[in-house]
Amino acid sequence: MPPELDAVRLHIREILLADWDPSDAVRFEAACGEYDAEIEPLYALIRSGAGEEAIMDHLFAREREIMCFPGLGKERLRRVARKLLKLRSTQG
């Protein structure tokens, strides 16, 4: 893990790998940074006071635009959004 990631950003990375992971990157140790480009945008959303829907919209858009996922629906992303939003209370 890059040393520049603080605790909140590390948690975001962990949630993306363990709970979102549309590329199944968690299976490959070398791919632990697969979603690092999403950490800062998600961190900004969390800090901005965004709600579940905004987080879900962001993740859904990333799946469709970057990872070329078909429309699988957003409701399955609610659990991931809730985990990410819990980090709001731990941000610095």
N, C-alpha and C positions, 0 to 999 in steps of 0.2 A: 504494500500500500504506500502510495506517495506520502511523505511526511507532512506535506502542506495541508492535508485534510484534517480538520478539527473533528471533535467528537460528533457533532451534529451531522456534518457532511459524511463521516464514516457510517453513521446510522442510515443516512439516505442511501448510500451505496449498498449497504447490507439489505435494506428493504427492497431495493430494485433487483438485486440478485436473488434473494430468497423468495420474494412474493410476486414480483412483476415478471421479470426474466423472459421476455418473448423470444429471445434468441437461444434459450437454454444454455447460456454462458456459464452457469454455475457448475456445469459438468467439467469445465476445463479450467484448471488453476491459472493458466496463463491469461485467461480472459476475465480476470476479476475486475478489470477496469473497463469492461465493455460498455457500461452505461455512464461513465464518468462525465461525459458531455452533458448529461441530464441533471447532474447534481446541482450546479449553480442555478439553472432556471427553476428547479423545484425548490431550492432553498429560498430563492427570491419570492416565489409564490407563498411559501409557508410564512415568511416574514411579513408579507404584505397583508396578511389576514384573509387570504383566499379560503374559500370553503371547499367541501368535498367535491362539488361539481366542477370547480375550476381545475382541481388536481386531476380528476378523472378525465376531463377534456384534454388536458395537456398530455397525459399518458396515452390516451386513445389516439390523439393526433400524431404522436411520435410513432406509435405502432403502424399507423397507416402511411405516413409520409416517409419515414426513415427505414422502417423494416418491412414495408410493403405487405402488411397484414391485411387480410380481408376484414370487412366489417363484422366483428364478432360481438358487437354490443359493448356498452360501457359499464353496465351494472356490475360485472365481474371485477371491475377496478375499484369499487367502493371500499373493499377491505384494505387494499393497498393505500388508497387515499387517507383512510382513517389512521392507519399506522404512521404515515408521513405527517399528518396533522398533529399527532401526539408529540412530535418533536418540537412543536411550537413552544411548549413549556420548558424545554431544555436549551433553547437557543440563547446565545450570548449577546 
